[in-house]
Amino acid sequence: MARREKIFNTKIKVLRAERGITQEDLAIDLGVNRSTISEIERGTFNPSLKLAFSMANYFNKTVDEIFEMLEVDNND
């Protein structure tokens, strides 16, 4: 199994903790799988624009306040 490279930093875990909700709670509220939330928190899954905006709206933040892109070196 290939290891996924971190592609961004996210504040989802912190925002969840502030609200006292689990990954499962957030997943249910957003209509996705808990594993999707887990991978987004690790920065190894790139959410769709729709999901990114849904998460931002859920936490009353902007997408930029939640996600920080990392520079990726594509010189393989």
C-alpha positions in Angstrom: 0.0 0.0 0.0 1.4 3.4 -1.0 2.0 5.9 1.7 0.0 9.1 1.2 2.0 12.3 1.3 0.8 15.2 3.4 -0.5 17.9 1.1 -1.9 20.5 3.5 -2.3 21.5 7.2 -5.7 21.7 8.6 -7.3 23.0 11.8 -10.3 20.7 11.7 -9.1 18.6 14.7 -8.7 21.8 16.8 -12.1 23.1 15.7 -13.7 19.8 16.5 -12.1 19.8 20.0 -13.4 23.3 20.7 -16.9 22.1 19.9 -16.5 18.8 21.7 -17.5 16.7 18.7 -16.0 13.5 17.3 -14.9 12.7 13.8 -18.0 10.6 13.5 -20.3 13.5 14.6 -18.7 15.8 12.0 -18.9 13.1 9.3 -22.6 12.6 10.0 -23.3 16.3 10.0 -21.4 16.7 6.6 -22.7 13.5 5.0 -19.3 11.8 4.6 -17.5 8.8 6.1 -15.6 9.1 9.3 -12.5 7.9 7.5 -12.8 10.9 5.2 -12.6 13.3 8.2 -9.6 11.3 9.5 -7.7 11.6 6.3 -8.6 15.3 5.9 -7.3 15.9 9.4 -4.0 14.1 8.6 -3.8 16.2 5.4 -3.6 13.1 3.2 -6.9 13.5 1.5 -7.7 16.5 -0.7 -11.4 17.4 -0.1 -13.6 18.6 -2.9 -14.3 22.3 -3.1 -17.9 21.6 -2.0 -16.7 19.7 1.1 -14.1 22.3 1.9 -16.7 25.0 1.8 -19.2 22.9 3.8 -16.6 22.4 6.5 -15.8 26.2 6.5 -19.5 27.0 6.8 -20.0 24.4 9.5 -17.3 26.0 11.7 -18.2 29.6 10.6 -14.7 30.1 9.1 -13.3 30.7 5.7 -11.6 27.9 3.8 -8.3 29.8 4.2 -8.8 29.8 8.0 -9.1 26.0 8.0 -6.7 24.8 5.3 -3.1 25.8 4.6 -1.6 24.4 1.4 1.9 22.9 1.6 4.4 23.4 -1.2 4.7 20.1 -3.0 7.9 19.2 -4.9 6.9 17.4 -8.0 10.5 16.5 -9.1 10.2 12.7 -8.8 
